[in-house]
Amino acid sequence: MAAPTNPALQDVVAWAPHGRSWRILKPRDFEVNVLPRYFEHSKFSSFVRQANGWGFRRLAQGRDRNAYYHEYFLRWVVYFFVYPNT
């Protein structure tokens, strides 16, 4: 996901300092400015459902409360996705 690393969006969505989770700081701005740019929809609830489907979990307590976490998704790791030919 490129949005957490985009400096222009750091007040909307950002990585946690440790780089193991990210948080949506302004959900309405995220819905209006980020979703249409990076996804095929612009509904926040659809994004949350999609993130859950990818294995992300919203943390419910601690200092990372309301951040999204996936054990294999790290800030400093480059990911390559291969889509099957259809």
N, C-alpha and C positions, 0 to 999 in steps of 0.2 A: 504494500500500500504506500503510494507516494505521498499522500496527503500529510501524514505526521512529520515528514522530513522537509516539507515545503516551508521555507521561512515566511512566506507571505500568509500562511495559514496558522502560524504558531499560536495565535490567540484564539483559534477555533478548535484545533485538534493538535495534540502534542504528545510526544513520548515522555514517559516518566524518566527522571534522571538516570536510573539504573539501566534503562533500555530494554526491559523485559515486559513492559506493558505500555499502553497508550490510552489517552483519555480524551473524550470529546468535551471541550470546555464550554462551548456555546452550541447546544443542539440545534437551535433554530437557524443560526448562520451555517452550520454544517449541512443542514437539510437544503438550504437555499443555494449556497455557494459551492459546496464540495460534492454532494451527491450527483448533481447533473453533469459535473465535469468528469468524474471518475467512474460512474456507474450508469446503468441503463434505466435507472429509476430515480425519483427524488423524494421518496417517503422514508422518513427516519425509522419508522417501525419495520419497514421492509429491509432496511440496512441491518438493523439489529438481528432480525430473523436470519438474514444471510450470513452475518458474522457468526452467529451461533451454529449455523450449518457447517461453517468452515472449521469449527472446533474452538472458537474464541469463547471465553467465559468472562462475564462481568464480575469483578471482585466486589464482594459485599461488605467487607470490613477492612480495617487497618488503614495505613497511610495511602494505600493504592485504591481505596474505596471508589467505586464507579469507573475504574479503569478496566480495559479489556486485555486479557492475557491469553496467550497460547504458548505452550511449552517449547515449541520449535520456532517461534516468531521472535526474532531479536533485532534490535535497532541496527546493529553494525554488520548484519549478514545480508548478502545480496542473494535474492531469490530469482530463479529462473523457472518459469512455468511453461510447460509444453502442452499444447492443446492438440488433441487427436484430430486428424483430418476427417471432415464429415462430408 
